[in-house]
Amino acid sequence: MLLARLFDEKFASLYRAGKIMGGVFLGRGQEALSVSIGVHLRTGDVFAPLIRDLAGRLAFHEPVLDAARTYLGSVQGPMRGRDGNVHRGRPKSGQLAMISHLGAMISVVNGILFARRMRGVDGTVGVASYGEGATSTGSFHEALNQAAVEQLPLVVVVANNQFAYSTPTVRQFACDSLLARATGYGVAGAAVDGTDLGACLQVVGRAIAQARAGRGPQLVVASLLRLCGHGEHDDAQYISPALKASPAGRDCVKVAEQYVLQQEWAGADTIAHWRAEAAQTIEAAVVTAQRESAPDPFAPHYWSALASQHRWERREEGS
């Protein structure tokens, strides 16, 4: 959580300095929920992250350099500097590159899980991370229905951060709780306080275990607040002071830190050391990425090199 929080702060700083092209979308306030996904996934599982899932990506063993290189447009990054900074991934490792169209990722995960079933692969899980706004799209409903009918080992984790960009939940859905959608599709559902790391670890971990055990799709809905704008370009003036002061507005990183101190699992000096260590790791990755070349679409060798790389990857896949 600390690594993700400090990394996000670094990205925001680089964006303000004009070092990052495109948008920067921070996961501030959603780290507890996100990290609870990543720590429960195993090798062979599939994770389709949300734009605010840096903590979950890192917990699922995304290299720190992958994030730095993609944000800074390095040709050595996983997308070779050719795609948006949050659209990075390594599908062979189960880390899917995010599709920005809301609701689209469940069907992608469904396809992977269904293909594995056809190949006789058992024991793997797919997780799709969503904001509550995406649950209003047709893609969400079609894909969740398909997963329920096929009883796929899918977990959908919804971060109800109270706003779809600037649209409040009262203008998004009329049901009392998004868990009603789980019931409507015959899917198991659970609610959780997204600001409480312990609760997130327990509820998300149980949902992933249930899916892995063959008990069908699971829907987890977490209540929390995005503690920043939709992106760094958004000042979030539409979020009221009352909502910020509500239980949903708690900072999950601070809550977790206070709990660790109360339980005497670590002291203030240890936590300070964790922060310093994370900051050093981030700075080293950023310096490395900044020294690397950006892609040159006008160089004659560039496209031939990409074609050669593609042919090599195809041979590695045995196709």
C-alpha positions as CSV (number, residue, x, y, z in Angstrom):
1,M,0.0,0.0,0.0
2,L,2.8,2.4,0.9
3,L,4.6,1.6,-2.4
4,A,1.5,2.3,-4.4
5,R,0.7,5.5,-2.5
6,L,4.2,6.9,-2.9
7,F,4.4,5.8,-6.6
8,D,1.1,7.6,-7.3
9,E,2.4,10.7,-5.7
10,K,5.5,10.5,-7.8
11,F,3.4,10.1,-11.0
12,A,1.3,13.1,-10.0
13,S,4.5,15.2,-9.5
14,L,5.9,14.1,-12.9
15,Y,2.6,14.9,-14.6
16,R,2.5,18.4,-13.1
17,A,6.1,18.9,-14.3
18,G,5.1,18.0,-17.8
19,K,7.1,14.7,-17.8
20,I,4.1,12.5,-18.4
21,M,1.8,12.6,-21.5
22,G,-1.8,11.6,-21.2
23,G,-3.8,11.3,-18.0
24,V,-2.7,10.2,-14.5
25,F,-5.3,8.4,-12.4
26,L,-4.5,7.9,-8.8
27,G,-5.7,5.1,-6.5
28,R,-5.6,7.2,-3.4
29,G,-8.2,5.8,-1.0
30,Q,-8.5,2.5,-2.8
31,E,-5.2,0.8,-1.9
32,A,-6.6,-1.5,0.8
33,L,-9.2,-3.0,-1.6
34,S,-6.8,-3.2,-4.5
35,V,-3.9,-4.8,-2.6
36,S,-6.4,-7.4,-1.2
37,I,-6.9,-8.7,-4.7
38,G,-3.2,-8.9,-5.6
39,V,-2.1,-10.7,-2.4
40,H,-4.6,-13.5,-2.8
41,L,-3.8,-14.3,-6.5
42,R,-1.5,-17.1,-7.5
43,T,0.7,-17.8,-10.5
44,G,-1.7,-18.8,-13.2
45,D,-4.5,-16.5,-12.1
46,V,-5.8,-13.6,-14.2
47,F,-6.2,-10.0,-13.0
48,A,-8.0,-7.3,-15.0
49,P,-7.2,-4.1,-13.1
50,L,-9.0,-0.8,-12.8
51,I,-7.2,2.4,-13.5
52,R,-6.7,2.8,-9.7
53,D,-5.3,-0.6,-9.1
54,L,-1.6,0.1,-8.8
55,A,-1.5,-1.5,-5.3
56,G,-3.1,-4.7,-6.7
57,R,-0.8,-4.8,-9.7
58,L,2.2,-4.5,-7.5
59,A,0.9,-7.1,-5.0
60,F,0.4,-9.4,-8.0
61,H,4.1,-9.0,-8.8
62,E,4.0,-6.3,-11.5
63,P,7.6,-5.1,-11.8
64,V,8.0,-1.5,-10.5
65,L,9.9,-0.8,-13.7
66,D,6.9,-1.7,-15.8
67,A,4.8,1.1,-14.3
68,A,7.6,3.6,-14.5
69,R,8.5,2.7,-18.1
70,T,5.0,2.8,-19.3
71,Y,4.1,6.2,-17.7
72,L,7.3,7.7,-19.1
73,G,7.0,6.2,-22.6
74,S,10.1,4.0,-22.5
75,V,10.5,1.6,-25.5
76,Q,11.7,-1.0,-23.0
77,G,8.4,-1.1,-21.2
78,P,5.8,-3.9,-21.6
79,M,3.9,-1.9,-24.2
80,R,7.1,-0.6,-25.8
81,G,6.0,3.0,-25.4
82,R,3.0,2.5,-27.8
83,D,0.0,2.6,-25.4
84,G,-1.5,4.7,-22.6
85,N,0.1,4.5,-19.2
86,V,-2.6,2.6,-17.5
87,H,-3.1,0.2,-20.4
88,R,0.0,-1.8,-19.6
89,G,0.1,-5.5,-18.9
90,R,1.8,-8.9,-19.4
91,P,-1.0,-11.3,-20.4
92,K,1.4,-14.4,-20.2
93,S,1.8,-13.5,-16.5
94,G,-2.0,-13.1,-16.0
95,Q,-1.7,-9.3,-15.9
96,L,-4.2,-8.0,-18.4
97,A,-3.8,-4.7,-20.1
98,M,-6.8,-2.6,-19.2
99,I,-9.4,-1.6,-21.7
100,S,-10.8,1.9,-20.9
101,H,-14.3,1.2,-22.1
102,L,-16.3,0.7,-19.0
103,G,-17.6,-2.8,-18.4
104,A,-15.4,-4.4,-21.0
105,M,-13.0,-6.4,-18.9
106,I,-15.3,-9.1,-17.4
107,S,-15.9,-10.6,-20.9
108,V,-12.2,-10.7,-21.5
109,V,-11.6,-12.6,-18.2
110,N,-14.6,-14.8,-19.0
111,G,-13.0,-15.8,-22.3
112,I,-9.7,-16.7,-20.7
113,L,-11.4,-18.8,-18.0
114,F,-13.7,-20.5,-20.5
115,A,-10.7,-21.3,-22.7
116,R,-8.9,-22.8,-19.8
117,R,-11.9,-25.0,-18.9
118,M,-11.9,-26.3,-22.5
119,R,-8.2,-27.2,-22.1
120,G,-8.8,-28.9,-18.8
121,V,-7.0,-26.3,-16.7
122,D,-8.4,-26.2,-13.1
123,G,-7.7,-24.2,-10.0
124,T,-7.2,-20.8,-11.5
125,V,-9.3,-17.7,-10.8
126,G,-9.9,-14.5,-12.8
127,V,-10.6,-11.2,-11.1
128,A,-12.1,-8.1,-12.8
129,S,-11.9,-4.8,-10.9
130,Y,-14.5,-2.2,-11.4
131,G,-15.9,1.1,-10.3
132,E,-19.6,1.4,-9.5
133,G,-20.2,3.4,-12.6
134,A,-19.1,0.5,-14.8
135,T,-21.9,-1.6,-13.3
136,S,-24.4,0.5,-15.2
137,T,-23.1,-0.6,-18.6
138,G,-24.5,-3.3,-20.9
139,S,-21.2,-5.0,-21.1
140,F,-21.2,-5.6,-17.3
141,H,-24.6,-7.2,-17.2
142,E,-24.1,-9.4,-20.3
143,A,-20.7,-10.7,-19.0
144,L,-21.8,-11.2,-15.4
145,N,-24.8,-13.2,-16.7
146,Q,-22.6,-15.3,-18.9
147,A,-20.2,-16.0,-16.0
148,A,-23.2,-17.0,-13.8
149,V,-24.6,-19.3,-16.5
150,E,-21.3,-21.0,-17.1
151,Q,-20.3,-21.0,-13.4
152,L,-16.9,-19.5,-14.2
153,P,-14.3,-19.0,-11.4
154,L,-14.7,-15.2,-11.7
155,V,-14.5,-12.6,-9.0
156,V,-15.8,-9.1,-9.7
157,V,-14.6,-6.5,-7.2
158,V,-16.5,-3.2,-7.3
159,A,-15.1,-0.1,-5.7
160,N,-18.1,2.0,-5.0
161,N,-16.2,5.3,-4.7
162,Q,-19.4,7.3,-4.8
163,F,-18.8,9.0,-8.1
164,A,-18.6,7.9,-11.8
165,Y,-16.2,10.7,-12.6
166,S,-18.5,13.5,-11.2
167,T,-21.9,11.6,-11.4
168,P,-23.0,10.6,-7.8
169,T,-24.5,7.2,-7.1
170,V,-28.0,8.5,-6.8
171,R,-27.9,9.3,-10.5
172,Q,-26.3,6.0,-11.4
173,F,-28.6,3.3,-9.9
174,A,-31.9,3.1,-8.0
175,C,-31.3,-0.1,-6.0
176,D,-30.4,0.2,-2.4
177,S,-27.2,-1.7,-2.8
178,L,-25.2,-3.0,-5.8
179,L,-25.3,-6.4,-4.1
180,A,-28.9,-6.7,-5.4
181,R,-27.3,-7.2,-8.8
182,A,-25.5,-10.3,-7.5
183,T,-28.8,-11.7,-6.4
184,G,-30.4,-10.9,-9.7
185,Y,-27.9,-13.0,-11.6
186,G,-27.6,-15.8,-9.1
187,V,-24.1,-14.8,-8.1
188,A,-22.8,-14.8,-4.5
189,G,-22.2,-11.3,-3.1
190,A,-20.5,-9.7,-0.2
191,A,-20.1,-6.1,1.0
192,V,-17.0,-4.7,2.7
193,D,-15.7,-1.4,4.2
194,G,-13.1,-0.5,1.6
195,T,-11.2,1.7,4.0
196,D,-10.5,-1.2,6.4
197,L,-7.5,-3.3,5.2
198,G,-8.3,-6.2,7.5
199,A,-11.9,-6.5,6.3
200,C,-10.9,-6.2,2.7
201,L,-8.3,-9.0,3.1
202,Q,-10.9,-11.2,4.7
203,V,-13.8,-10.6,2.3
204,V,-11.8,-10.5,-1.0
205,G,-9.8,-13.4,0.1
206,R,-12.9,-15.5,0.9
207,A,-14.5,-14.6,-2.5
208,I,-11.3,-15.7,-4.4
209,A,-11.2,-18.9,-2.4
210,Q,-14.8,-19.6,-3.1
211,A,-14.3,-19.1,-6.8
212,R,-11.2,-21.2,-6.8
213,A,-13.1,-24.0,-5.1
214,G,-15.6,-24.2,-8.0
215,R,-18.5,-22.3,-6.3
216,G,-19.1,-20.0,-9.2
217,P,-18.8,-16.2,-9.7
218,Q,-18.5,-13.9,-6.7
219,L,-19.3,-10.2,-6.5
220,V,-17.6,-8.0,-3.8
221,V,-18.8,-4.4,-3.3
222,A,-16.6,-2.1,-1.3
223,S,-17.7,1.3,0.1
224,L,-15.1,3.9,0.0
225,L,-14.3,7.4,-1.4
226,R,-11.9,8.4,-4.1
227,L,-9.6,10.8,-2.2
228,C,-8.7,12.8,-5.3
229,G,-10.2,13.8,-8.6
230,H,-11.0,11.4,-11.4
231,G,-7.6,12.2,-12.7
232,E,-4.9,14.8,-12.0
233,H,-6.8,17.1,-14.4
234,D,-9.8,17.1,-12.1
235,D,-10.0,19.2,-8.9
236,A,-13.1,17.2,-7.6
237,Q,-15.0,20.2,-6.3
238,Y,-18.1,18.1,-6.6
239,I,-17.2,16.1,-3.6
240,S,-18.8,17.7,-0.5
241,P,-16.9,18.3,2.8
242,A,-19.6,16.2,4.5
243,L,-18.8,13.2,2.3
244,K,-15.1,13.6,2.9
245,A,-15.7,13.6,6.6
246,S,-17.9,10.5,6.5
247,P,-16.6,6.9,7.3
248,A,-16.2,6.3,3.5
249,G,-13.8,9.2,3.4
250,R,-11.2,7.6,5.7
251,D,-7.7,7.2,4.3
252,C,-7.1,3.5,4.2
253,V,-3.4,3.9,4.3
254,K,-3.5,5.9,7.5
255,V,-6.1,3.6,9.0
256,A,-3.9,0.6,8.3
257,E,-0.8,2.4,9.7
258,Q,-2.6,3.3,12.9
259,Y,-3.8,-0.3,13.3
260,V,-0.3,-1.7,12.9
261,L,1.0,0.7,15.5
262,Q,-1.9,-0.2,17.9
263,Q,-1.2,-3.9,17.6
264,E,2.5,-3.2,18.1
265,W,3.3,-5.2,14.9
266,A,5.7,-2.4,14.0
267,G,6.9,0.8,15.4
268,A,7.0,4.3,13.9
269,D,10.7,3.9,13.1
270,T,9.9,0.7,11.1
271,I,7.1,2.3,9.2
272,A,9.4,5.3,8.4
273,H,12.0,2.8,7.1
274,W,9.3,1.2,4.9
275,R,8.5,4.6,3.4
276,A,12.1,5.5,2.8
277,E,12.7,2.1,1.2
278,A,9.7,2.4,-1.1
279,A,10.7,6.0,-2.1
280,Q,14.2,4.8,-3.0
281,T,12.8,1.9,-5.1
282,I,10.5,4.3,-6.9
283,E,13.2,6.9,-7.5
284,A,15.5,4.2,-9.0
285,A,12.8,3.0,-11.4
286,V,11.9,6.5,-12.5
287,V,15.6,7.4,-13.1
288,T,16.1,4.2,-15.1
289,A,13.0,4.9,-17.3
290,Q,13.9,8.5,-17.9
291,R,17.3,7.4,-19.3
292,E,15.7,5.0,-21.8
293,S,14.7,5.9,-25.3
294,A,11.2,6.6,-26.4
295,P,9.9,4.8,-29.5
296,D,10.9,6.4,-32.8
297,P,8.1,5.6,-35.4
298,F,10.2,7.2,-38.1
299,A,13.2,5.0,-37.8
300,P,13.3,2.3,-40.5
301,H,14.5,-0.3,-38.1
302,Y,11.7,0.4,-35.6
303,W,8.9,-1.5,-37.3
304,S,11.1,-4.3,-38.5
305,A,12.3,-4.8,-34.9
306,L,8.8,-4.9,-33.6
307,A,7.8,-7.4,-36.3
308,S,10.8,-9.6,-35.4
309,Q,9.9,-9.4,-31.7
310,H,6.3,-10.4,-32.6
311,R,7.5,-13.4,-34.6
312,W,9.7,-14.5,-31.8
313,E,6.9,-14.2,-29.3
314,R,4.6,-16.3,-31.6
315,R,7.3,-19.0,-31.8
316,E,7.6,-19.0,-28.0
317,E,3.9,-19.5,-27.7
318,G,4.2,-22.5,-30.1
319,S,1.9,-21.1,-32.7
